[in-house]
Amino acid sequence: MTRIIAGVWRLAIAGLCFAATAEAWSIPNRWVYFTFQAGFLMGLVMVWAGAATILDGIQPPAWMKNGVTVYVVIVALMAFLLPSSEPSGSPLLPGASGAIVLHRVVPLMAVADFLLVDAHRRSRWEHVLVWMSYLPPYLAFVLIRGALWPHSGPAAGGSPYPYAVIDPSSVGWIQLGINCLELVVVLLGVALAVFIVDRMLPSSSIMGVAGRGRSSRSRR
């Protein structure tokens, strides 16, 4: 029964992620936001994790599951540090818009899932570099897109830069470089925190449900 409850919990996280990012399919420039990308990736991974938990199948590999956890924690930090940079979104839950679900509800549920449901001590040092590798292509995508289509949104007034801190027309190229380095430091800090916590927790799931049916390859 515990395994079924945990599986349904994970599928519920996936459902919230998909519901909160659904507007991006009709407003494509929403995908420029890291929040929407991270939320959708979390939804995909949680579908896998939820189904595997219920069916006692092979869980997502540690680099993938812990990686999306890192990203949604970053989303929560972005909402705290840059509260005016994200779209408000349409109402999704009573008293909570899609933005609140992505910025607060999903990160809290994902961290709880990581701590209580996941098997641990599966991460390796190189996984931190894998998690970090998402940032350079994302920044390059935003900057190249902004240069090619300067009025494509998604920010207010048609600005193509989703966050003011990575808008060179607003902060200048020198400050942009400084801001990018700060983003790297924040991401590295969160990635190391997730890695260290993963290595400190018991190898088996605290709830005793995750990791069943994993092959020897997925344990690496």
C-alpha positions in Angstrom: 0.0 0.0 0.0 2.9 2.4 0.8 4.3 1.8 -2.7 0.9 2.6 -4.3 0.6 5.8 -2.2 4.1 6.9 -3.2 3.4 6.2 -6.8 0.2 8.2 -6.8 2.1 11.0 -5.0 4.6 11.1 -7.8 2.0 11.0 -10.5 0.2 13.9 -8.7 3.5 15.9 -8.9 3.6 15.2 -12.7 0.0 16.2 -13.1 0.6 19.6 -11.4 3.7 20.2 -13.5 1.8 19.5 -16.8 -1.2 21.5 -15.7 1.0 24.5 -14.7 3.0 24.5 -17.9 0.0 23.8 -20.2 -0.4 27.4 -21.3 3.0 27.2 -23.0 1.6 25.0 -25.7 -0.7 27.9 -26.8 1.8 30.7 -25.9 5.1 29.1 -27.1 7.3 31.9 -25.8 6.6 30.8 -22.3 9.1 28.0 -22.9 11.8 30.6 -22.8 11.3 30.7 -19.0 13.6 28.3 -17.1 10.6 27.8 -14.8 8.5 26.2 -17.6 11.4 24.1 -18.9 12.2 22.8 -15.4 8.5 22.1 -14.6 7.9 20.2 -17.7 11.1 18.1 -17.3 10.0 17.3 -13.7 6.6 16.2 -15.0 8.2 13.8 -17.4 10.6 12.3 -14.9 7.8 12.0 -12.3 5.6 10.1 -14.7 8.4 7.6 -15.1 9.1 7.5 -11.3 5.4 7.2 -10.4 4.7 4.4 -12.9 7.9 2.6 -11.8 6.9 2.9 -8.2 3.4 1.5 -8.7 4.6 -1.3 -11.0 7.8 -2.0 -9.0 9.8 -1.3 -12.1 13.1 0.4 -12.9 13.4 3.9 -11.5 14.8 7.0 -13.3 18.6 7.1 -13.0 20.0 9.2 -10.2 21.6 11.8 -12.5 18.2 12.5 -14.0 15.9 12.4 -11.0 18.3 14.4 -8.8 19.0 16.8 -11.7 15.4 17.8 -12.1 15.2 18.2 -8.3 18.1 20.7 -8.5 16.3 22.6 -11.3 13.0 23.0 -9.4 14.9 24.2 -6.3 16.5 26.8 -8.5 13.0 27.8 -9.7 12.0 28.3 -6.1 15.0 30.5 -5.5 14.4 32.5 -8.6 10.8 33.2 -7.5 12.3 34.4 -4.2 15.1 36.5 -5.7 13.3 37.7 -8.9 9.6 37.8 -7.9 8.6 40.2 -10.7 10.3 38.3 -13.5 7.8 35.4 -13.9 4.3 35.4 -15.5 1.5 35.1 -13.0 -0.3 32.4 -14.9 -4.0 31.4 -14.7 -5.7 30.0 -11.6 -4.8 26.3 -11.1 -5.6 25.4 -7.5 -7.8 27.3 -5.0 -5.7 30.4 -4.1 -2.8 29.3 -6.3 -2.0 30.2 -9.9 0.1 28.1 -12.2 3.1 30.3 -11.3 2.7 29.6 -7.5 2.4 25.9 -8.2 5.6 25.9 -10.2 7.5 28.2 -7.8 6.3 26.8 -4.5 4.1 23.7 -4.6 6.1 21.6 -7.0 9.5 22.4 -5.5 8.3 21.5 -2.0 6.7 18.3 -3.2 9.8 17.4 -5.2 12.1 18.0 -2.3 9.9 15.9 0.0 9.9 13.1 -2.7 13.7 13.3 -2.9 14.1 13.0 0.8 11.5 10.4 1.6 10.8 8.3 -1.5 14.0 8.2 -3.4 16.7 5.6 -2.9 20.0 7.5 -2.0 23.8 7.3 -2.3 23.4 6.8 -6.1 24.8 10.2 -7.2 28.4 10.6 -8.3 30.6 13.7 -8.4 30.4 13.8 -12.2 26.6 14.1 -11.9 27.1 17.6 -10.5 28.8 18.6 -13.8 25.9 17.0 -15.7 23.4 19.1 -13.8 25.6 22.2 -14.4 25.7 21.6 -18.1 22.1 22.8 -18.6 22.9 26.4 -17.8 25.3 27.4 -20.6 23.0 26.1 -23.5 20.1 27.8 -21.8 21.8 31.2 -21.5 23.1 30.8 -25.1 19.6 30.1 -26.3 18.2 33.1 -24.5 20.9 35.5 -25.8 20.9 34.2 -29.4 17.1 34.2 -29.6 17.0 37.8 -28.1 19.5 39.0 -30.7 17.6 37.4 -33.6 14.1 38.2 -32.5 14.3 41.3 -30.3 10.5 41.8 -29.9 9.4 38.2 -29.5 8.6 38.2 -25.8 7.9 36.6 -23.3 8.6 39.5 -21.0 6.5 42.6 -20.7 6.7 45.0 -23.7 7.8 42.2 -26.0 11.3 41.9 -24.5 12.8 38.5 -25.5 14.7 38.2 -22.2 12.7 36.3 -19.6 14.8 37.7 -16.7 16.2 41.2 -16.4 19.5 39.9 -15.0 20.3 38.3 -18.3 19.0 41.2 -20.5 22.2 42.8 -21.9 20.2 45.9 -23.1 19.1 46.4 -19.5 22.2 45.6 -17.4 25.0 45.9 -20.0 27.4 43.2 -21.1 29.8 43.5 -18.2 27.1 43.2 -15.6 25.6 40.4 -17.7 28.8 38.4 -17.4 28.9 39.0 -13.6 25.2 37.9 -13.3 25.9 34.8 -15.3 28.8 33.9 -13.0 26.5 34.4 -10.0 24.0 32.1 -11.6 26.7 29.5 -12.0 27.6 29.8 -8.3 24.0 29.5 -7.2 23.5 26.5 -9.4 26.7 24.9 -8.2 25.7 25.5 -4.6 22.3 23.8 -5.1 23.8 20.9 -7.0 26.4 20.3 -4.3 23.7 20.5 -1.6 21.6 17.9 -3.4 24.7 15.7 -4.0 25.8 15.9 -0.3 22.3 15.3 1.1 22.0 12.3 -1.2 25.2 10.9 0.0 24.4 11.4 3.6 20.9 9.8 3.6 20.4 6.0 3.9 20.9 4.1 0.7 17.4 2.6 0.8 14.3 4.7 0.5 13.2 6.1 3.9 9.6 5.0 3.0 11.0 1.7 1.7 9.4 2.0 -1.7 11.8 3.4 -4.3 14.6 1.4 -6.0 12.8 -1.9 -6.3 13.3 -3.5 -9.7 16.4 -1.4 -10.5 18.9 -3.1 -12.6 22.6 -3.1 -11.7 23.2 -0.5 -14.4 20.8 2.0 -12.8 22.6 1.7 -9.5 25.7 3.3 -10.9 
